[in-house]
Amino acid sequence: MARSGNLRAIYAMLIAVAMFSLMDTVMKLLSAHYPALQVAAMRGLSSLPLVLAYVGWRGAFASALQVRWPLHLLRAGLSITMLGLFAFGLRNLSLAEAYSIFFIAPALITALSVVFLKESVNLARWIAIAVGLGGVLVVLRPSGTGMLTLGGLAVLGAALCYAVSAITTRIVGRTDRSEHMVLWLMVFLAIGATTLAAPNWVAVRSADVWLLCGLSLTGFLGQLAVTEAFNSGEASRVAPFEYSGLAWGVGLDWILWRTLPDQYTLIGAAIIIGSGIYLVRHERAHAQAEHP
């Protein structure tokens, strides 16, 4: 049952990555006109109505106050910091560059899961994760110039926040309903980020209403999927599938900004995606063996 749960979590993560890639595209477009913290606030505010409707549909409001408040507040603080840093980084980096740096997060999650969640990581998965990280280094190239810029450092900080948040999500998921996890994250994100962004708030342009609608839908669906992923599967097994976002980043960069990756990025992407495909097949084989 554990492996079939991991397989379900992997599919949820792949959906989450697709949604978040589209969401990040909208954030990159918005970051050209609004401060980073305001973009984070708009992320929370735009998705909150859908989250409230979802929680009501699931009948989860009655017990919404019966949660582990300190951990929910920690998740919210990490998410606000992560989104602010990532939005700042997207101002000067392409999606592919930002994702390449952000892909340090799965290695951080794997290491943290061993320490805090007592999960076991076998040699095959360590090798696959190492190969994927090797692909990230190829994308960055030996000089690592992308990581030394202010935007690159901001994305690195966002990756660290995401890794800690992923572990926290797994811990909270042991006792709290996923509906409550999504609800309070969006509530605190909307309130916290808006409060911080208020002093430098820029009036929202009417032309950006459609972007905010897209931000709302992709953010909502992505949050549901990523919560399901880390709630139903082991963090160290789910995290490597963040790598699939690189393919989305390259494609969206070309479609919207006519930016093509160089040969190093293409080679690195092939390595990263190859390691992810191996992990999918590995989990599927075990799930089928348990449920022929």
Phi and psi in degrees as a GROMACS rama.xvg file:
@    title "Ramachandran Plot"
@    xaxis  label "Phi"
@    yaxis  label "Psi"
@TYPE xy
-62.8535  -42.5526  ALA-2
-71.2965  -37.7077  ARG-3
-64.4013  -34.536  SER-4
-65.3274  -39.0669  GLY-5
-64.5379  -37.5726  ASN-6
-65.3358  -42.5209  LEU-7
-60.7566  -41.1197  ARG-8
-64.4515  -36.3343  ALA-9
-64.7506  -44.8994  ILE-10
-62.7928  -38.8908  TYR-11
-62.705  -39.5678  ALA-12
-66.1621  -39.3372  MET-13
-62.3811  -39.8272  LEU-14
-65.8056  -42.8196  ILE-15
-60.4753  -42.6784  ALA-16
-63.1013  -41.4294  VAL-17
-61.06  -46.5234  ALA-18
-65.5461  -43.1706  MET-19
-69.7062  -29.2168  PHE-20
-64.6586  -42.5458  SER-21
-66.4197  -39.8445  LEU-22
-62.722  -43.0448  MET-23
-63.8513  -33.6232  ASP-24
-62.0943  -44.1706  THR-25
-63.8629  -41.7889  VAL-26
-62.5208  -38.4121  MET-27
-64.0281  -41.3145  LYS-28
-64.8991  -41.2176  LEU-29
-71.056  -33.865  LEU-30
-65.4011  -15.8357  SER-31
-73.9318  -16.2155  ALA-32
-122.287  -16.2183  HIS-33
-130.616  153.07  TYR-34
-61.3636  154.241  PRO-35
-58.685  -43.5716  ALA-36
-66.4293  -32.7706  LEU-37
-68.3788  -36.3154  GLN-38
-62.8281  -41.5904  VAL-39
-62.6715  -40.3387  ALA-40
-64.725  -41.8695  ALA-41
-66.0477  -30.6319  MET-42
-60.1836  -47.2828  ARG-43
-71.1895  -45.5542  GLY-44
-63.8976  -39.2189  LEU-45
-70.5906  -33.194  SER-46
-87.7939  -17.6651  SER-47
-58.1143  -43.773  LEU-48
-59.2943  -40.0096  PRO-49
-67.5617  -38.2477  LEU-50
-64.6914  -43.6937  VAL-51
-61.6005  -41.6675  LEU-52
-64.4013  -40.7639  ALA-53
-64.7903  -45.7079  TYR-54
-63.9659  -39.1198  VAL-55
-64.3358  -40.8829  GLY-56
-64.0717  -34.0043  TRP-57
-83.1237  -3.64284  ARG-58
64.3373  37.3354  GLY-59
-103.841  3.37748  ALA-60
-70.1376  -32.2656  PHE-61
-58.0643  -36.6318  ALA-62
-110.078  19.4549  SER-63
-65.4348  -23.7847  ALA-64
-87.0802  -6.90762  LEU-65
-93.1819  68.8676  GLN-66
-132.076  171.385  VAL-67
-89.6677  90.3052  ARG-68
-57.1181  -44.4459  TRP-69
-57.6515  -40.9056  PRO-70
-71.7369  -34.8056  LEU-71
-66.5543  -39.7414  HIS-72
-65.8734  -37.3653  LEU-73
-63.0712  -45.674  LEU-74
-59.086  -41.8278  ARG-75
-64.3718  -45.4908  ALA-76
-60.976  -41.9272  GLY-77
-64.7135  -40.1201  LEU-78
-67.7659  -41.4053  SER-79
-61.607  -45.8742  ILE-80
-63.8594  -44.4873  THR-81
-60.6119  -49.2204  MET-82
-65.4369  -40.0288  LEU-83
-62.7646  -45.1791  GLY-84
-66.3543  -41.3233  LEU-85
-67.8033  -41.7535  PHE-86
-62.0336  -38.8723  ALA-87
-63.4661  -44.3063  PHE-88
-63.4118  -34.7877  GLY-89
-68.0124  -16.6987  LEU-90
-61.4673  -36.3814  ARG-91
-115.661  -6.73329  ASN-92
-114.33  150.174  LEU-93
-73.8263  165.244  SER-94
-59.7546  -42.9361  LEU-95
-62.8822  -41.5373  ALA-96
-65.6159  -44.3097  GLU-97
-63.4025  -43.8398  ALA-98
-65.0192  -38.7634  TYR-99
-59.3395  -43.0566  SER-100
-70.5478  -41.2571  ILE-101
-64.1637  -23.2354  PHE-102
-70.9927  4.11066  PHE-103
-69.7283  -21.9789  ILE-104
-56.5079  -46.013  ALA-105
-56.9098  -37.5687  PRO-106
-65.8542  -39.754  ALA-107
-63.9996  -41.3064  LEU-108
-63.9193  -43.4885  ILE-109
-60.7328  -45.5811  THR-110
-64.412  -43.2393  ALA-111
-67.8707  -32.6608  LEU-112
-67.1505  -32.2379  SER-113
-69.1145  -39.8123  VAL-114
-76.4942  -49.1252  VAL-115
-96.142  -29.0034  PHE-116
-104.602  -6.1249  LEU-117
58.4132  32.9763  LYS-118
-81.4789  150.211  GLU-119
-98.8942  137.647  SER-120
-122.946  113.134  VAL-121
-76.371  170.193  ASN-122
-62.0446  -39.3955  LEU-123
-60.8745  -40.6164  ALA-124
-73.0317  -36.9844  ARG-125
-60.6051  -41.5554  TRP-126
-64.8848  -44.7588  ILE-127
-62.933  -40.7246  ALA-128
-66.1288  -41.5039  ILE-129
-62.834  -40.1604  ALA-130
-63.0693  -42.8576  VAL-131
-61.6187  -41.9698  GLY-132
-67.0509  -32.9367  LEU-133
-61.7387  -37.7861  GLY-134
-63.3405  -37.8513  GLY-135
-61.9479  -41.6602  VAL-136
-64.3069  -34.9247  LEU-137
-63.8385  -41.8095  VAL-138
-61.8524  -42.3465  VAL-139
-73.4696  -23.8988  LEU-140
69.3042  155.305  ARG-141
-54.3284  -33.0246  PRO-142
-70.4691  -27.9724  SER-143
59.9207  34.2565  GLY-144
-61.8093  -33.9635  THR-145
-63.0709  -28.5619  GLY-146
-81.8472  -15.7056  MET-147
-92.7553  -7.20046  LEU-148
-78.68  162.94  THR-149
-62.5458  -39.2303  LEU-150
-64.8429  -39.6752  GLY-151
-64.5512  -41.3676  GLY-152
-65.6787  -35.2085  LEU-153
-64.2381  -40.8168  ALA-154
-67.49  -36.5705  VAL-155
-60.7  -42.7451  LEU-156
-62.5424  -38.6696  GLY-157
-63.8507  -38.4877  ALA-158
-63.9179  -40.443  ALA-159
-64.6154  -43.7335  LEU-160
-61.2049  -40.9754  CYS-161
-64.497  -41.5169  TYR-162
-62.6153  -45.869  ALA-163
-65.0279  -39.003  VAL-164
-63.488  -38.6599  SER-165
-63.6238  -41.2793  ALA-166
-65.909  -42.0332  ILE-167
-62.4147  -39.6993  THR-168
-59.9543  -42.6553  THR-169
-63.2256  -40.9804  ARG-170
-67.7182  -45.6221  ILE-171
-63.3903  -36.3897  VAL-172
-64.0936  -14.6236  GLY-173
-70.4026  -25.0189  ARG-174
-124.711  -28.6831  THR-175
-105.668  148.879  ASP-176
-68.8088  147.542  ARG-177
-63.0763  -32.6685  SER-178
-61.0097  -40.2206  GLU-179
-70.3836  -34.1982  HIS-180
-64.1695  -43.235  MET-181
-69.3367  -42.0905  VAL-182
-58.3887  -55.5854  LEU-183
-71.7887  -29.173  TRP-184
-62.4067  -46.1502  LEU-185
-68.9656  -39.7755  MET-186
-61.9495  -51.007  VAL-187
-68.1665  -35.2613  PHE-188
-64.1635  -45.7878  LEU-189
-62.9854  -46.2171  ALA-190
-70.1759  -49.7545  ILE-191
-65.1371  -50.2943  GLY-192
-66.9399  -37.4771  ALA-193
-64.8585  -40.8347  THR-194
-61.9927  -43.2265  THR-195
-70.5078  -33.0471  LEU-196
-84.5865  -16.2838  ALA-197
-53.5632  -43.3982  ALA-198
-60.4543  -29.3362  PRO-199
-116.84  28.4334  ASN-200
-65.3622  134.146  TRP-201
-107.433  133.411  VAL-202
-57.0057  134.594  ALA-203
-75.6472  128.991  VAL-204
-74.9516  144.52  ARG-205
-63.067  -28.881  SER-206
-67.568  -16.5729  ALA-207
-95.965  4.4729  ASP-208
-60.0568  -41.4556  VAL-209
-67.4751  -34.6607  TRP-210
-64.0732  -39.8269  LEU-211
-66.1616  -35.5  LEU-212
-63.6508  -42.6972  CYS-213
-66.0203  -38.2655  GLY-214
-61.8877  -40.3319  LEU-215
-62.3887  -50.2945  SER-216
-69.8026  -48.3486  LEU-217
-67.0121  -38.8785  THR-218
-64.0164  -41.8621  GLY-219
-64.2933  -51.4068  PHE-220
-65.3398  -39.5319  LEU-221
-64.0801  -40.0409  GLY-222
-66.8274  -40.3082  GLN-223
-61.0106  -44.2541  LEU-224
-68.6571  -42.872  ALA-225
-71.1106  -32.9589  VAL-226
-65.324  -42.2746  THR-227
-63.3492  -39.4796  GLU-228
-61.6683  -51.1415  ALA-229
-79.7142  -16.6328  PHE-230
-84.5082  -29.8535  ASN-231
-104.985  -9.84106  SER-232
-131.501  163.859  GLY-233
-69.1822  132.818  GLU-234
-57.1885  -39.5025  ALA-235
-69.0644  -22.5174  SER-236
-86.7108  -32.8951  ARG-237
-81.2754  -39.565  VAL-238
-54.2537  -40.6476  ALA-239
-60.4428  -18.279  PRO-240
-79.1735  -0.484616  PHE-241
-60.0425  -25.6017  GLU-242
-59.7637  -25.9172  TYR-243
-63.4146  -17.4578  SER-244
-65.1475  -22.5278  GLY-245
-64.1556  -39.6187  LEU-246
-62.0721  -40.7655  ALA-247
-63.427  -43.4359  TRP-248
-61.6292  -44.0647  GLY-249
-63.2712  -44.9866  VAL-250
-64.1098  -44.2153  GLY-251
-69.745  -36.1456  LEU-252
-57.408  -42.4608  ASP-253
-71.7322  -44.5233  TRP-254
-63.7129  -43.0455  ILE-255
-95.3072  -34.4222  LEU-256
-121.326  4.28454  TRP-257
51.6422  39.8189  ARG-258
-108.021  120.117  THR-259
-102.675  141.896  LEU-260
-71.0007  153.135  PRO-261
-80.4044  -178.29  ASP-262
-63.9824  -32.8535  GLN-263
-66.3113  -40.6576  TYR-264
-64.8847  -40.5477  THR-265
-65.2403  -42.7535  LEU-266
-64.711  -45.5875  ILE-267
-61.5217  -41.0612  GLY-268
-61.736  -41.0667  ALA-269
-61.3692  -41.618  ALA-270
-64.6598  -46.7053  ILE-271
-62.4072  -48.9227  ILE-272
-66.1474  -36.5187  ILE-273
-61.6451  -41.4951  GLY-274
-66.1203  -36.5333  SER-275
-66.4018  -41.3401  GLY-276
-62.7222  -40.0671  ILE-277
-59.8369  -44.3413  TYR-278
-65.2438  -38.202  LEU-279
-61.5202  -47.6311  VAL-280
-64.6112  -36.0087  ARG-281
-62.809  -47.2385  HIS-282
-67.9  -40.3033  GLU-283
-63.3946  -41.4904  ARG-284
-61.3305  -42.002  ALA-285
-69.5495  -37.7941  HIS-286
-65.0359  -40.5778  ALA-287
-69.1512  -31.8644  GLN-288
-66.5964  -34.0766  ALA-289
-80.742  -28.1487  GLU-290
-131.239  74.0297  HIS-291
